[in-house]
Amino acid sequence: MKESAQYKVFKVFNVILLLLIIALTFYPFLNIVAQSFSSESYINAGKVNIWPKGFNLETYKIIIKDKMFWINYKNTVVYTVVGTAIQIIMTTMFAYALSKKRLIGREFFTMFAVFTMFFGGGLIPNYVLVQSLGFGNTMWAIVVPGAISVFNMLIMKSFFQNIPDELEEAAIMDGSSTYGTLFKIVLPLSLPILATMILFYSVGNWNAWFPAFLYLEDKELFPVQIYLRNLIKGAESSRTAGASSADNLTQISANIKAVTMVLTVLPILCVYPFVQKYFVSGVMLGSVKG
Protein backbone atom coordinates (compact mmCIF):
# COMPACT_ATOMS: atom_id res chain seq x y z
CA MET A 1 0.00 0.00 0.00
CA LYS A 2 1.08 3.52 -0.74
CA GLU A 3 1.72 5.50 2.41
CA SER A 4 -0.21 8.72 2.82
CA ALA A 5 1.47 12.04 3.43
CA GLN A 6 -0.01 12.16 6.94
CA TYR A 7 1.46 8.75 7.77
CA LYS A 8 4.90 9.79 6.52
CA VAL A 9 4.75 12.91 8.69
CA PHE A 10 3.73 10.74 11.65
CA LYS A 11 6.69 8.38 11.10
CA VAL A 12 9.14 11.27 10.93
CA PHE A 13 7.69 12.81 14.08
CA ASN A 14 7.73 9.42 15.81
CA VAL A 15 11.41 8.82 14.95
CA ILE A 16 12.38 12.30 16.16
CA LEU A 17 10.46 11.82 19.40
CA LEU A 18 12.03 8.41 20.08
CA LEU A 19 15.51 9.71 19.34
CA LEU A 20 14.90 12.56 21.77
CA ILE A 21 13.77 10.12 24.47
CA ILE A 22 16.85 7.93 23.85
CA ALA A 23 19.12 10.97 24.16
CA LEU A 24 17.46 12.07 27.41
CA THR A 25 17.76 8.61 28.99
CA PHE A 26 21.27 7.90 27.70
CA TYR A 27 22.81 11.25 28.65
CA PRO A 28 23.00 10.63 32.44
CA PHE A 29 24.88 7.38 31.90
CA LEU A 30 27.34 9.01 29.48
CA ASN A 31 27.84 11.80 31.98
CA ILE A 32 28.64 9.31 34.75
CA VAL A 33 31.15 7.47 32.54
CA ALA A 34 32.78 10.77 31.55
CA GLN A 35 33.09 11.83 35.19
CA SER A 36 34.71 8.53 36.12
CA PHE A 37 37.56 9.29 33.70
CA SER A 38 37.84 13.02 34.43
CA SER A 39 40.09 14.93 36.78
CA GLU A 40 38.91 16.46 40.01
CA SER A 41 39.19 20.11 38.96
CA TYR A 42 36.87 19.71 35.94
CA ILE A 43 34.33 17.69 37.96
CA ASN A 44 34.12 20.25 40.74
CA ALA A 45 33.83 23.05 38.18
CA GLY A 46 30.88 21.26 36.52
CA LYS A 47 32.58 21.21 33.11
CA VAL A 48 32.17 17.48 32.40
CA ASN A 49 29.29 16.56 30.10
CA ILE A 50 29.50 13.46 27.90
CA TRP A 51 33.23 13.54 27.22
CA PRO A 52 36.01 13.17 29.84
CA LYS A 53 38.10 16.23 30.61
CA GLY A 54 41.52 16.03 32.20
CA PHE A 55 41.64 12.28 31.53
CA ASN A 56 42.50 10.49 34.77
CA LEU A 57 42.56 6.82 35.81
CA GLU A 58 43.74 7.33 39.39
CA THR A 59 40.57 6.04 41.07
CA TYR A 60 40.31 3.02 38.76
CA LYS A 61 43.96 2.14 39.46
CA ILE A 62 43.54 2.36 43.22
CA ILE A 63 40.39 0.21 43.21
CA ILE A 64 41.63 -2.43 40.75
CA LYS A 65 44.97 -2.86 42.55
CA ASP A 66 43.22 -3.60 45.83
CA LYS A 67 43.07 -7.36 46.49
CA MET A 68 39.97 -6.98 48.66
CA PHE A 69 38.09 -5.49 45.69
CA TRP A 70 38.48 -8.71 43.71
CA ILE A 71 37.58 -10.88 46.71
CA ASN A 72 34.39 -8.90 47.22
CA TYR A 73 33.71 -8.88 43.50
CA LYS A 74 33.94 -12.68 43.46
CA ASN A 75 31.55 -12.80 46.42
CA THR A 76 29.02 -10.72 44.52
CA VAL A 77 29.20 -13.07 41.54
CA VAL A 78 28.72 -16.10 43.81
CA TYR A 79 25.83 -14.50 45.70
CA THR A 80 24.17 -13.49 42.45
CA VAL A 81 24.50 -16.90 40.78
CA VAL A 82 23.52 -18.96 43.84
CA GLY A 83 20.76 -16.58 44.90
CA THR A 84 19.26 -16.39 41.42
CA ALA A 85 19.34 -20.18 41.06
CA ILE A 86 17.54 -20.65 44.38
CA GLN A 87 15.00 -17.95 43.58
CA ILE A 88 14.22 -19.30 40.12
CA ILE A 89 13.74 -22.85 41.41
CA MET A 90 11.57 -21.84 44.36
CA THR A 91 9.51 -19.31 42.41
CA THR A 92 8.93 -21.70 39.50
CA MET A 93 7.80 -24.54 41.77
CA PHE A 94 5.47 -22.31 43.78
CA ALA A 95 4.01 -20.58 40.71
CA TYR A 96 3.46 -23.85 38.85
CA ALA A 97 1.63 -25.40 41.79
CA LEU A 98 -0.61 -22.35 42.26
CA SER A 99 -1.45 -22.26 38.55
CA LYS A 100 -3.29 -25.58 38.85
CA LYS A 101 -6.98 -25.30 39.72
CA ARG A 102 -6.95 -28.85 41.08
CA LEU A 103 -4.59 -27.84 43.91
CA ILE A 104 -6.38 -28.15 47.24
CA GLY A 105 -6.24 -24.86 49.15
CA ARG A 106 -5.04 -22.98 46.05
CA GLU A 107 -6.86 -19.75 46.94
CA PHE A 108 -5.63 -19.87 50.53
CA PHE A 109 -1.98 -20.26 49.51
CA THR A 110 -2.34 -17.50 46.93
CA MET A 111 -3.84 -15.07 49.45
CA PHE A 112 -1.23 -16.11 52.03
CA ALA A 113 1.53 -15.23 49.55
CA VAL A 114 -0.10 -11.92 48.59
CA PHE A 115 -0.49 -11.06 52.29
CA THR A 116 3.28 -11.06 52.68
CA MET A 117 3.55 -8.35 50.02
CA PHE A 118 1.80 -5.87 52.29
CA PHE A 119 2.73 -7.05 55.78
CA GLY A 120 6.18 -8.11 56.96
CA GLY A 121 7.77 -9.00 60.26
CA GLY A 122 10.04 -5.97 60.30
CA LEU A 123 13.77 -5.48 60.46
CA ILE A 124 14.46 -6.70 63.99
CA PRO A 125 12.36 -9.90 63.79
CA ASN A 126 14.01 -10.73 60.46
CA TYR A 127 17.45 -10.20 61.97
CA VAL A 128 16.60 -12.39 64.97
CA LEU A 129 15.22 -15.09 62.66
CA VAL A 130 18.33 -15.13 60.46
CA GLN A 131 20.61 -15.31 63.49
CA SER A 132 18.54 -18.06 65.15
CA LEU A 133 18.74 -20.16 61.97
CA GLY A 134 22.53 -19.95 62.13
CA PHE A 135 22.79 -17.94 58.92
CA GLY A 136 24.55 -14.97 60.52
CA ASN A 137 27.85 -14.02 58.86
CA THR A 138 27.33 -16.64 56.12
CA MET A 139 26.37 -16.59 52.45
CA TRP A 140 22.96 -18.08 53.31
CA ALA A 141 21.91 -14.91 55.10
CA ILE A 142 22.10 -13.21 51.69
CA VAL A 143 20.61 -15.80 49.34
CA VAL A 144 17.91 -17.57 51.43
CA PRO A 145 15.62 -14.86 52.95
CA GLY A 146 14.62 -13.53 49.51
CA ALA A 147 14.11 -16.94 47.93
CA ILE A 148 10.67 -16.04 46.55
CA SER A 149 9.44 -12.69 45.28
CA VAL A 150 5.64 -12.79 45.41
CA PHE A 151 5.37 -10.25 42.60
CA ASN A 152 7.53 -12.38 40.29
CA MET A 153 5.69 -15.51 41.40
CA LEU A 154 2.34 -14.01 40.40
CA ILE A 155 3.72 -13.12 36.97
CA MET A 156 4.97 -16.68 36.44
CA LYS A 157 1.67 -18.08 37.74
CA SER A 158 -0.24 -16.07 35.14
CA PHE A 159 2.14 -17.29 32.44
CA PHE A 160 1.70 -20.95 33.40
CA GLN A 161 -2.08 -20.55 33.45
CA ASN A 162 -2.01 -19.53 29.80
CA ILE A 163 -0.28 -22.72 28.68
CA PRO A 164 -3.00 -24.98 27.19
CA ASP A 165 -4.06 -27.73 29.57
CA GLU A 166 -4.29 -30.12 26.62
CA LEU A 167 -0.49 -30.23 26.34
CA GLU A 168 -0.08 -31.42 29.91
CA GLU A 169 -3.02 -33.80 29.66
CA ALA A 170 -1.47 -35.40 26.58
CA ALA A 171 1.85 -35.79 28.40
CA ILE A 172 0.11 -37.39 31.41
CA MET A 173 -1.73 -39.80 29.13
CA ASP A 174 1.66 -40.80 27.69
CA GLY A 175 2.81 -41.69 31.18
CA SER A 176 4.62 -38.51 32.17
CA SER A 177 4.80 -37.64 35.86
CA THR A 178 4.08 -34.21 37.31
CA TYR A 179 7.77 -33.29 37.42
CA GLY A 180 8.34 -34.83 33.99
CA THR A 181 5.57 -32.66 32.57
CA LEU A 182 7.05 -29.60 34.24
CA PHE A 183 10.62 -30.15 33.04
CA LYS A 184 9.89 -31.58 29.58
CA ILE A 185 6.78 -29.67 28.52
CA VAL A 186 6.17 -26.56 30.60
CA LEU A 187 9.67 -25.17 31.15
CA PRO A 188 10.80 -25.45 27.48
CA LEU A 189 7.71 -23.38 26.58
CA SER A 190 8.51 -20.88 29.34
CA LEU A 191 11.93 -19.61 28.22
CA PRO A 192 10.71 -15.99 27.78
CA ILE A 193 9.33 -15.73 31.32
CA LEU A 194 12.29 -17.64 32.80
CA ALA A 195 14.76 -15.28 31.12
CA THR A 196 12.77 -12.31 32.39
CA MET A 197 12.75 -13.65 35.95
CA ILE A 198 16.47 -14.43 35.79
CA LEU A 199 17.10 -10.82 34.75
CA PHE A 200 14.89 -9.44 37.54
CA TYR A 201 16.46 -11.62 40.22
CA SER A 202 20.06 -11.27 39.06
CA VAL A 203 19.85 -7.46 38.91
CA GLY A 204 18.30 -7.39 42.37
CA ASN A 205 20.95 -9.71 43.81
CA TRP A 206 23.78 -7.82 42.14
CA ASN A 207 22.68 -4.46 43.50
CA ALA A 208 21.70 -5.67 46.99
CA TRP A 209 23.92 -4.33 49.75
CA PHE A 210 21.72 -3.87 52.83
CA PRO A 211 21.37 -7.59 53.75
CA ALA A 212 25.16 -7.91 53.62
CA PHE A 213 25.53 -4.73 55.65
CA LEU A 214 23.10 -6.13 58.22
CA TYR A 215 24.10 -9.79 58.50
CA LEU A 216 27.79 -10.02 57.56
CA GLU A 217 30.75 -9.09 59.76
CA ASP A 218 33.73 -10.61 57.97
CA LYS A 219 35.14 -8.24 55.33
CA GLU A 220 36.13 -11.18 53.15
CA LEU A 221 32.44 -12.11 52.87
CA PHE A 222 31.29 -8.64 51.82
CA PRO A 223 29.89 -8.13 48.30
CA VAL A 224 31.51 -5.52 46.12
CA GLN A 225 28.69 -3.05 46.83
CA ILE A 226 29.74 -2.88 50.50
CA TYR A 227 33.37 -2.44 49.46
CA LEU A 228 32.48 0.47 47.17
CA ARG A 229 30.18 1.99 49.79
CA ASN A 230 32.98 1.92 52.36
CA LEU A 231 35.35 3.41 49.79
CA ILE A 232 32.97 6.29 49.19
CA LYS A 233 32.54 6.89 52.90
CA GLY A 234 36.30 6.73 53.45
CA ALA A 235 37.01 9.22 50.67
CA GLU A 236 34.34 11.63 51.93
CA SER A 237 35.57 11.33 55.52
CA SER A 238 39.17 11.97 54.49
CA ARG A 239 38.17 15.05 52.60
CA THR A 240 36.01 16.34 55.44
CA ALA A 241 38.83 15.79 57.92
CA GLY A 242 41.23 17.87 55.85
CA ALA A 243 43.18 15.00 54.33
CA SER A 244 42.23 16.09 50.84
CA SER A 245 45.52 17.92 50.47
CA ALA A 246 46.92 14.72 48.98
CA ASP A 247 46.28 14.63 45.25
CA ASN A 248 45.10 11.03 45.12
CA LEU A 249 42.57 11.52 47.93
CA THR A 250 41.26 14.65 46.25
CA GLN A 251 40.85 12.80 42.97
CA ILE A 252 39.15 9.82 44.62
CA SER A 253 36.66 11.93 46.53
CA ALA A 254 35.80 13.81 43.34
CA ASN A 255 34.83 10.92 41.08
CA ILE A 256 34.50 7.89 43.35
CA LYS A 257 30.71 7.81 42.97
CA ALA A 258 30.96 7.81 39.19
CA VAL A 259 33.58 5.05 39.24
CA THR A 260 31.51 2.89 41.57
CA MET A 261 28.43 3.29 39.37
CA VAL A 262 30.37 2.25 36.27
CA LEU A 263 31.96 -0.77 37.98
CA THR A 264 28.60 -1.85 39.41
CA VAL A 265 26.49 -1.52 36.27
CA LEU A 266 29.04 -2.91 33.79
CA PRO A 267 28.33 -6.65 34.34
CA ILE A 268 24.57 -6.11 34.00
CA LEU A 269 25.11 -4.22 30.74
CA CYS A 270 27.11 -7.19 29.45
CA VAL A 271 24.42 -9.72 30.38
CA TYR A 272 21.32 -7.76 29.36
CA PRO A 273 21.74 -8.00 25.53
CA PHE A 274 21.64 -11.80 25.72
CA VAL A 275 18.26 -11.88 27.52
CA GLN A 276 16.74 -8.72 26.05
CA LYS A 277 15.00 -10.62 23.23
CA TYR A 278 13.04 -12.58 25.83
CA PHE A 279 12.38 -9.65 28.12
CA VAL A 280 9.44 -7.90 26.42
CA SER A 281 7.68 -11.09 25.35
CA GLY A 282 8.09 -12.60 28.81
CA VAL A 283 6.62 -9.59 30.61
CA MET A 284 3.75 -9.24 28.14
CA LEU A 285 2.83 -12.93 28.20
CA GLY A 286 3.10 -13.09 31.95
CA SER A 287 0.89 -10.07 32.39
CA VAL A 288 -2.13 -11.75 30.77
CA LYS A 289 -4.42 -12.78 33.56
CA GLY A 290 -6.11 -16.13 33.20
Secondary structure, DSSP 8 states (H G I E B T S, - for coil): ----HHHHHHHHHHHHHHHHHHHHHHHHHHHHHHHHTS-HHHHHTT--SSS-SS---HHHHHHHH-HHHHHHHHHHHHHHHHHHHHHHHHHHHHHHHHT-TTSTTHHHHHHHHHHHHH----HHHHHHHHHHTT-TTSTHHHHSTTS--HHHHHHHHHHHHTS-HHHHHHHHHTT--HHHHIIIIIHHHTHHHHHHHHHHHHHHHHH--HHHHHH---GGG--HHHHHHHHHHHHHHHHHTTGGGSHHHHHHHHHHHHHHHHHHHHHHHHHHHHHHHHHHHHHHHHTS--
